[in-house]
Amino acid sequence: MLILRPEEVEGLLSMAEAVDAVEKAFADWGRYPEINLTRRRLHFGDARLNSMPAALPSREKIGLRIQSEILAVSGGVQTYPLRSPLVDFLFDSRNAVPVAMILSSTHRGLTKEGVPLRTSDLMTAAISAVGTKWMSRADAAELLLLGVGKQARNHLIAAASIRRLKRVAVFSPTREHREGFAEEMAAGLHLDVVPVSEVKDAIQHADIVLAATNTNVPVFSGDWLRAGTHVTSIVGSNVGMVQAGVIAQKRRELDDETLARAAAIGIASRELAIQDQQGDIYDQVQAGQLSWDAIIELREIVSGRKQGRHSAADITVFKNNGGQGIAELAIADLILTRAREKKLGIEITWGEGY
């Protein structure tokens, strides 16, 4: 078994490599529905334990991602004052032998492109990128990014890996934040990134609207969307946080009108939306505004069973409603491959019978 420390993991993968690995993993999941279990979150006071088990048939691996974190909420914004390293455990699915324990840092390193990014943050942005790739128009070139935090940065890097972006408009309610973010990302990605002060005006030019915020209320009106626009949203509410008293109400980024106007709605996991009773999609189904039959899982789209877009005029929505073990396992296994190529880590030999 190879043990990889955080400093050995940073910079081993590019975002584009992570997106490609996750896309293949969702195709695997489309063929084998049983290989991914829904993410579970255990709450105790301000502490939370996340776990995500999965199998990866194409790589003959089975494993688990686990992480502990401390939550804090102020003014409706969720933050994480303390987080453990993200830990991936990988086993050989042919003989049950442990093959790796990978610890990913909670501090930003550099990707292979030279952009600051934590390896532990690859999964969420990669899932969003796969959903955006399969549901947005192939010629989409104008992106509106809502948010300037960690996930916004990760998601812009991921979006740039799957579309030839000509212009990125970025919004934050704080002028200094959006201007600083735009300057940093324009230099790092060699893109035209411009700060904007009004979402309503900017959305009229967007082919893709990417909401990567920490909000608990909708961030734009669905009435503003023009024909052909794709929307990707990442906030995944968790009723357990409400029950634990961490937050007063479930989080959401999308309003009812956005979902009502969508010709196709994709989601990372229907089961997770139901389990966590998430504010986006679950509540609308419960209210009779949507049907689960109309919600398409990303694995169904990537495996070719269903379409994510029928025409260039469609308004489409992809809800990345939470991390998936299958995606994390694909990234972890690729990290393991790169680490072995570079002879990194500490090797532990298991005896007969372990």
N, C-alpha and C positions, 0 to 999 in steps of 0.2 A: 504494500500500500504506500502510495506517495502522499506525503503531507506537504502542502504548499502554504507558505506564510503570505500575509497580505502584500508585503513589499515585493514578493516574487510574482504575484499575480498581475499587478498593475502594468498596463501597457502591452500585455500579450496579445490582445485582440483589438481590431478596429470595430467601429460600430457597424460598418457594412458586413463584416464577417459574422457579427452577432445576429444581425437581421436575417442573413441567409440561413444560419443555423436554426433560428426560431421558425422561419418559414417552413423548412423541411420537417421540423418537429410537429408543427400543426398539421402538416400533410400526413405524418405518421398517425397522429391522434384521430384524424378523419377516417383512417383505415381500421384503427383498433380503438374503439370507444372506451375500452376498459383500462387504458394505460395511464390515465391521469385522474388523480383524486382532487376534489375541491380543496382549495386552501382553507385551513382552519386557523382561527385566532382565539387564543385563550386570554381573557382579561382578568387581572387581579389588581384592583386599585388603578394606579397610573401605569402599571406594567402590562405588557402584551407579549405573548409568544406566538410567532407565526410559523407554520409548518406546511410544506407542500411536497407530497410524495408523487413519484411518476416513474414510468419505464420508457426506455428509448429503444425500440426493437431494431432500428437500422444500425445502432451502435452497440447493441448487446449489453446495455447498461440498465440498472434500476437504482433508484436512489431517493434522496430527500434533501430539501433545503430547509434550514431552520435559522431563526433569528429572534433575539429578544430586544425589546426597545421600551423606552419610557415616553409616554405621550403627554403633551401639554396643549391646551386650547386656550387662546386669548383672542377676543374680538371675532370669534367665528373662524379663526385660522388655526389649523392643526400643525404642530411642530413636534420635533423629536429631540429633546435635550440630550438624551443618552441613547446610544445604540450599540449592541454587540457587533462584532464582525459577522457578516453573512457567512454561514457555514454550509457547504455542500458535501454530502456523503454519497459516494458512488460505489456500487457493487457490480461485479460481473454477473449478468443475468443467467449465464450458463452453469455456473458452479457456486454462486453465492459468496465468492471471495471479495472482501473489501479491496477496492483498487485506489481510492483517493479520499482524502479529506482536504477540502480547499477552503481557506479563509480569505474572504475578500475584504479589503480595507473600507472603512467608512470615511476615509480622507481621499480627496481628489488627486489622482495621478494624471498621466497623459495617455491618451489612446495612441494607436500607431499613426494616426493622422497628426498627432501633436496637439490635440485639443484637450483641455482639462476635463476629466471625466473619471468617476469612480467605476471600477469594474462591477461593483455591486449594484450599479444603477443601469446596467446594460439591458436587463430583461424587460422592464416596463416600457422603455422607449422602443425596444425592438418589436414587441408585440404591437404597439401603436403603429409602427412603420409598416408592418406586414398588413394590418388592417387597412391602412391608408393606401398602400400600394394596390390592393385588390379591389378597393371600393371607390377611389377617386378616379377622375379622368386621366388617361395616360399623358395628356398634354398639359396637365395642371402645372402652372409655373408661378402663380401668385399665391403667397401664403400669408395668412393673418395668424399671428401667434399671440394668444392671450396668456399672460404670465411671464415673469422674468426670474423665477426661482430655479432650483436645481432641476426639476423635471422639465421646465421650459427649455433650459439649455440642452438637456439630454435629447429632448424630442426634436429640437431644431437640427441637431447633428444627425439624428436618425432620418428625419424628413429629407435632408439634403442628400442622403445616401440612396434614396429611392425615386426622387424626382429631380428634373433639371430646373431648379428654382431660379427665376430671374429677379424676383424681388420678395423680400420678407418685411411685412409691417408688424411691429411689436407694440403691444399695449400693456401698460401697468398704470394704475391710478396715480402713482408717484412719478413725477417727471424725471427726477434724478435717476431713479431706478431704470426706467425704460431707456433713457438716453445712454446710461452706462452700459447696459446690457447690449444695446444695438451696436455701440462702438466696439465692445469686446468681441461679439460674435461676427461682426463684419470682417474684422481683422483675422480672426481665427479660421473662418470658413471661406474667406474671399468671396463673400456674397454682398449684395446690396441689401443691407438691413437698416430700416428706418423706424424711428420711434413715432408713434401716432397718439394723439390725445383723445380721439373720438372713435369708439368701436363702430358705431352706426355708419359713419362715412367710410371707414376702411373696409368694412365687410362687403361693400358694394363692388370692390375690385378683387375680392378673394376667390380663388378656385378651391382652396383648402382653408378651413378654419380649424385651428388646432388649439383646443382649450387645455392648458396644462397649469392649473391653478391649485390653490389650497382652500377654495371657497366652500361654503355650505349653502349658497344660493345661486340661481342661474346667472350666467355672466353675459348673456346677450339675448335679444328677442328673436325668436324664430321668424317673425314677420320680416326681418331685415334680410334674410337669406335670398339670394338670387338663384334662378334656375341653374342647375349644373354644379352647384357647390357641394363639396364634401365636408363633413364635420367629424373630427375625432375628439373625443372627450375622455379624460382619464380618472376623474374623481370616482372612487368606488366606495360608497357608504357602507357602514357596518352597523347593524342594529345593536350588536353587542356593545358598541361604544356608548350608545344611548342608554342601554340597560345598566351599564357600569357607571353611568353618571359622568362620563368623560366629556360628552357633548350633549347639548339640549335637544337637538333635532338631527335627523339624517342629512348627510351632505349630498349636494347635487350641483352639476354645472349647467345642465340643459333644461330649458323650459318645455312645457307641454306642447307649445306650438311647433318647436323644432322637430319633435318626435312625430307630431301629427302630419307635418308636411313631407316627411321623409318617405321616398318611394321604396327604400330598403334600409333596414336597421340591422347592423351587425353587432355582435357582442363576443367577448372572449369566452364567457361561460354563462349559459342560462342557469345552470345549477347553482353557481356562486351567487348570482343575482337573487335567486329564490332563498338560498340559505341565509344570506346576510340581509334580506329584505331591503335591498338597496333603493335609495331615493329616486334615481334615474331608472326608468323602465319598469321595475317591479311595482312601484306605487301606481304607475299608469295602467298596468295590466290589472291590478286589483280594483282600480276605479272603472274598468271597462273601456278605457280609452285605447288600449292596445291588446293584442292577443299574442300569447307565446308562440303560436304557430307562425306568426309574421316576423318573429325575431330569429335571425340567422346566426348560427355560431361560426366563428372564423374558421374552425376546422372544416366545416361543411363547404365553405367558399374555396379554401386553399386546395382541398382534395377534389374539387370539381363537381361536387354534388349539387351545389346551389350557386346562383349568381349574386354578386354583390352590387352589380349595376346593370341596368337594362338599356339605358340610353344616355346620351351626353347631357340631356336636359334634367335628368333625375337629381333631386336633392338626396344625398345619402348620409347616413350616420354610422360611425363605428364607435361603440362604447367599450373601451378597454377597462373593464370593470374589476380588474384585479390580477395579480400575478398568478402564473400557472407553473406548476412543477415541471411540466413537459418542456416549457421554454427555458427554465433555469437549468434543467438537466442538460439540455442541448448545448447551452453556453458553457457549463461546467466541463462537459466532456471535451469540448474544443479547447478550453484552457488546459486541460490535462494533456491533450495531444501536443500543444505548443510547449508546455513545460517539459515534457519528456524529450522533445526535440532539442531543447536548450539545456537539458540535464540539470533542471532546477529541482529544489525541494529535498525533503528527507525521506529516504526509502526505508520502509519497515518490512521485513520478511516474515511471512506467516508460516508456522510449522504445520505438520500434518495434523488435521483435525482442528487447526487454528489454535 
